[in-house]
Amino acid sequence: MPEKRVGNVYIRYLTLATFLPLCLVALHFLGFEPIRIAVPFLVFIAGIGIIAFAALGRRAFDLFDPTRLAGSLFNDFGGWLAQVSAGGFRWEDKSFQTHAHRQTISIAETLQTLSDLAATHANLDSAPLLEFSMSVLALLAEYQRRKLRIPTDSLWFEQKYEHKSWYLTEDTTVQLAHHAGISLNPSSVPEYNWLENRLQPIPLRCFELNVGRKRLDNVRDLLAGIDAYIAALATSGNVRGTAQLAEKIQSIYEQSFPTPANEKQKEQAEDAGMADAVCFLSCESWWLIAVRSSRGLRSLLGQGSSTFNGATPIPCIPAASSPRNCGNSNGCCPA
């Protein structure tokens, strides 16, 4: 778990508030005159300690809902992300990038632990897990926008080894390996979706639980959060991630509602509405991919208009966190 910052501050304050009266008592026993003005000062310090204890005691009730402790994790993640982004502190230093990556892995693992804990308790798998999953989706959507500020060769992205193909590698390397009798050295390839792969199972598991238990209100709210996240994926150009997430949502829904071979199911209006929402999510993901692709094609063709073959003008979707000219004539993006 993250450091208990509030608890640490309170302990330090309590230590100081206890040490000062002991010093005054020791001075009195040594024969010094008592300091009268210290009495209201000590009363003031004791009052602050009591009020702080009451505020800290309320945080103890968060232990009944561990997902409320995720706020400090999100704050820590934002700090590490800002450090590795362009303009951050030592953002070009490989050692700082590696350290930020390791700290973020620890944060992602803690979030997964909180999700598993909430999903396995009956009093936490409804509203608490839903709120926690919505926060994770909002975090991932914001990460898609800020990830564009991270250099592609940064060690923030997880590195994995990939074996080279003998037929696709340059001839010099192949000849050296052949004469030496060794295999080709693997190359390090960055995994740009490493954080998404670690955190996406949290809302997907929440979706599976709520669909299986027919909590339609929770499913509707969760689909709204997933829809915003899919829009962020498509906007940032993550076409593969957009299509894969839509397919996973559809697969989870289909597995939760199997159709028997020999008997018919009576489809209710709520179930039909849920199916429409899932299908619309998949269609919308491909539409956003098409919008993104058409914008890229217009950029390659050097067209300055926002229309494509006379179609309806496509809304401006900035491809990076910093404003730039998208080519729209309505001036929605500053030059």
C-alpha positions in Angstrom: 0.0 0.0 0.0 1.1 3.6 -0.5 2.6 5.6 2.4 0.1 6.8 4.9 1.0 10.4 4.5 -1.8 11.7 6.8 -0.9 9.2 9.5 2.8 10.0 9.3 2.2 13.7 9.7 -0.1 13.0 12.6 2.5 10.8 14.4 5.2 13.5 13.9 2.9 16.1 15.3 1.9 14.0 18.2 5.5 13.3 19.0 6.3 17.0 19.1 3.2 17.8 21.1 4.2 15.2 23.7 7.8 16.2 23.8 7.2 19.9 24.6 5.2 19.4 27.8 7.8 16.9 29.0 10.5 19.6 28.5 8.5 22.1 30.5 7.9 19.7 33.3 11.6 18.9 33.4 12.5 22.6 33.6 10.1 23.0 36.5 11.6 20.1 38.5 15.1 21.7 37.9 14.0 24.8 39.7 13.0 27.1 36.9 10.0 29.3 37.2 6.9 27.9 35.3 6.2 29.6 32.0 2.6 30.8 32.4 2.1 31.6 28.7 3.0 28.0 27.8 -0.3 26.8 29.3 -2.7 28.3 26.6 -0.1 27.3 24.0 -0.2 23.6 25.1 -4.0 23.7 25.3 -4.0 24.9 21.7 -1.6 22.1 20.6 -3.7 19.5 22.5 -6.9 20.8 20.8 -5.3 20.5 17.3 -4.2 16.9 18.2 -7.7 15.9 19.2 -9.3 17.4 16.1 -6.6 15.7 13.9 -7.3 12.4 15.7 -11.0 12.7 14.9 -10.2 13.3 11.2 -7.7 10.4 11.1 -10.2 8.1 12.9 -12.7 8.6 10.1 -10.1 7.3 7.6 -10.1 4.1 9.6 -13.6 3.4 8.2 -12.1 3.3 4.8 -10.7 -0.1 5.7 -14.2 -1.5 5.3 -14.0 -0.3 1.7 -10.4 -0.7 0.6 -11.1 0.8 -2.9 -11.3 4.3 -1.2 -7.6 4.0 -0.6 -6.9 4.1 -4.3 -6.9 7.9 -4.4 -3.3 8.2 -3.2 -2.3 5.6 -5.8 -3.8 7.7 -8.6 -1.9 10.7 -7.3 1.4 8.8 -7.2 0.8 7.6 -10.8 0.2 11.1 -12.0 3.5 12.2 -10.5 5.5 9.5 -12.1 3.8 10.1 -15.5 4.6 13.8 -15.3 8.2 13.0 -14.6 8.7 10.8 -17.7 6.7 13.2 -20.0 8.5 15.8 -22.1 9.6 18.6 -19.8 9.5 16.6 -16.6 12.4 16.3 -14.1 15.2 14.3 -15.8 12.7 13.0 -18.3 15.5 12.0 -20.7 17.5 10.1 -18.1 17.2 6.3 -18.6 17.7 5.5 -15.0 14.8 7.9 -14.0 12.6 6.3 -16.7 13.3 2.8 -15.4 12.6 3.9 -11.8 9.3 5.5 -12.8 8.4 2.3 -14.7 9.1 0.1 -11.7 7.1 2.4 -9.3 4.2 2.4 -11.7 4.2 -1.4 -11.9 3.9 -1.5 -8.1 1.0 0.9 -8.3 -0.7 -1.2 -11.0 -0.3 -4.4 -9.0 -1.8 -2.7 -5.9 -4.8 -1.6 -8.0 -5.2 -5.2 -9.2 -5.1 -6.4 -5.6 -7.8 -3.9 -4.6 -9.9 -5.0 -7.5 -9.6 -8.7 -6.5 -10.4 -7.9 -2.9 -13.5 -5.9 -3.9 -14.7 -8.6 -6.4 -14.5 -11.4 -3.9 -16.6 -9.7 -1.1 -20.4 -9.4 -1.4 -20.5 -6.0 0.2 -17.9 -4.5 -2.2 -18.7 -6.1 -5.6 -21.5 -3.6 -6.5 -21.2 0.1 -5.9 -17.6 0.2 -4.5 -16.2 -1.9 -7.3 -18.2 0.1 -9.9 -16.8 3.4 -8.6 -13.3 2.0 -8.5 -13.6 0.7 -12.1 -14.9 4.0 -13.3 -11.9 5.7 -11.7 -9.5 3.3 -13.4 -11.2 4.0 -16.8 -10.9 7.7 -16.3 -7.2 7.2 -15.4 -6.6 5.2 -18.6 -8.5 7.7 -20.7 -6.3 10.5 -19.4 -3.2 8.4 -19.8 -4.0 8.0 -23.5 -3.8 11.8 -23.9 -0.7 12.2 -21.8 1.2 9.2 -23.2 1.7 11.1 -26.5 4.2 13.3 -24.6 6.4 10.4 -23.7 9.3 9.6 -26.1 8.8 6.3 -28.0 12.3 5.1 -26.9 11.7 5.8 -23.3 12.2 3.0 -20.8 8.9 3.9 -19.3 7.5 1.5 -21.8 8.0 -2.2 -20.8 10.8 -3.8 -22.8 10.5 -7.4 -24.1 12.9 -9.5 -26.0 12.0 -10.6 -29.5 14.0 -13.2 -31.5 15.2 -12.1 -34.9 14.2 -14.0 -38.0 17.1 -15.5 -40.0 15.5 -14.4 -43.3 14.7 -10.9 -42.2 18.0 -9.9 -40.5 20.8 -8.1 -42.3 23.3 -10.3 -44.0 26.3 -9.2 -41.9 24.7 -10.2 -38.7 23.5 -13.6 -40.1 27.0 -14.4 -41.5 28.7 -13.6 -38.2 26.2 -15.7 -36.3 26.6 -18.6 -38.8 30.4 -18.7 -38.7 30.4 -18.4 -34.9 27.9 -21.1 -34.5 25.6 -19.1 -32.4 22.0 -17.9 -32.6 21.0 -14.4 -33.3 20.9 -12.1 -30.3 17.3 -11.1 -29.5 16.3 -7.4 -29.8 14.6 -5.3 -27.2 11.1 -4.2 -28.3 9.0 -1.7 -26.3 5.5 -2.7 -25.3 3.5 0.5 -25.7 0.3 -0.9 -24.2 1.9 -2.5 -21.1 -0.1 -0.3 -18.7 -3.4 -0.8 -20.5 -2.9 -4.6 -20.5 -2.4 -4.5 -16.7 -5.3 -2.2 -15.8 -8.0 -3.1 -18.4 -8.9 -6.4 -16.6 -10.2 -4.4 -13.7 -13.2 -2.8 -15.5 -13.6 -5.9 -17.6 -14.1 -8.0 -14.5 -16.5 -5.5 -13.1 -18.5 -5.6 -16.3 -18.6 -9.4 -16.2 -19.8 -9.5 -12.6 -22.5 -6.9 -13.2 -23.7 -8.5 -16.5 -23.9 -11.9 -14.9 -25.9 -10.6 -11.9 -28.2 -8.5 -14.1 -27.3 -5.2 -12.5 -28.4 -3.1 -15.4 -27.8 0.3 -13.8 -24.2 -0.6 -13.0 -23.7 -2.0 -16.6 -25.1 1.2 -18.1 -22.8 3.4 -16.1 -19.8 1.2 -16.8 -20.5 1.1 -20.5 -20.5 4.9 -20.5 -17.1 4.9 -18.9 -15.8 2.3 -21.4 -17.3 4.4 -24.3 -15.2 7.4 -23.1 -12.1 5.3 -22.8 -12.6 3.8 -26.3 -12.9 7.3 -27.7 -9.6 8.2 -26.0 -7.9 5.1 -27.5 -9.1 5.9 -31.0 -8.2 9.6 -30.6 -4.6 8.7 -29.6 -4.3 6.4 -32.6 -4.3 3.1 -30.7 -6.3 1.3 -33.3 -5.4 -2.2 -32.2 -6.3 -1.4 -28.5 -9.6 0.0 -29.6 -10.7 -3.0 -31.6 -9.4 -5.5 -29.0 -11.3 -3.8 -26.1 -14.6 -3.7 -28.1 -14.2 -7.4 -28.9 -13.5 -8.3 -25.3 -16.6 -6.5 -24.2 -18.7 -8.3 -26.8 -17.2 -11.6 -25.9 -17.9 -11.2 -22.2 -21.5 -10.3 -22.9 -22.0 -13.3 -25.2 -20.5 -15.7 -22.6 -22.7 -14.3 -19.9 -25.8 -14.9 -22.0 -25.4 -18.4 -23.6 -28.2 -19.5 -25.8 -29.4 -23.1 -25.2 -29.5 -25.3 -28.3 -32.9 -26.9 -27.6 -34.9 -24.2 -25.7 -35.7 -20.6 -26.4 -34.9 -17.8 -24.0 -37.4 -15.2 -23.3 -35.6 -11.9 -24.1 -36.6 -9.1 -21.8 -36.5 -5.4 -22.7 -33.6 -4.8 -20.4 -31.5 -7.5 -21.9 -32.3 -6.2 -25.4 -31.2 -2.7 -24.4 -28.0 -4.1 -23.0 -27.3 -6.0 -26.2 -27.9 -2.9 -28.2 -25.5 -0.9 -26.0 -22.8 -3.5 -26.5 -23.3 -3.6 -30.2 -23.3 0.1 -30.5 -20.0 0.2 -28.5 -18.4 -2.1 -31.1 -19.8 -0.1 -34.0 -18.6 3.1 -32.5 -15.1 1.9 -32.0 -14.8 1.0 -35.7 -16.4 4.4 -36.6 -13.8 6.2 -34.5 -11.0 4.1 -36.1 -12.4 5.1 -39.6 -12.4 8.8 -38.5 -8.8 8.6 -37.3 -7.7 6.8 -40.5 -9.5 9.3 -42.8 -7.7 12.1 -41.0 -4.4 10.4 -41.4 -5.1 9.8 -45.1 -6.0 13.5 -45.6 -2.8 14.4 -44.0 -0.8 12.2 -46.3 -2.6 13.6 -49.4 -1.9 17.1 -48.2 -5.6 18.2 -48.2 -6.3 21.2 -46.1 -10.1 20.8 -46.0 -12.0 19.1 -43.2 -14.2 17.2 -45.6 -13.5 14.0 -47.2 -15.0 13.5 -50.7 -17.8 15.9 -49.8 -18.7 14.1 -46.6 -19.8 15.8 -43.4 -17.0 17.8 -41.7 -15.2 15.6 -39.2 -14.9 17.2 -35.7 -11.5 18.2 -34.5 -9.8 15.6 -32.4 -6.4 16.8 -31.3 -3.8 14.0 -31.7 -1.6 15.3 -28.9 -1.9 17.2 -25.7 -0.5 20.4 -27.2 -2.7 22.3 -29.6 -1.9 22.1 -33.3 -3.5 22.9 -36.5 -5.8 20.1 -37.6 -6.7 21.8 -40.9 -10.3 22.5 -40.1 -11.6 25.7 -41.7 -13.8 26.5 -38.7 -10.7 27.4 -36.6 -11.4 24.9 -33.8 -7.7 24.3 -33.4 -5.2 27.1 -33.0 -2.4 27.1 -35.5 
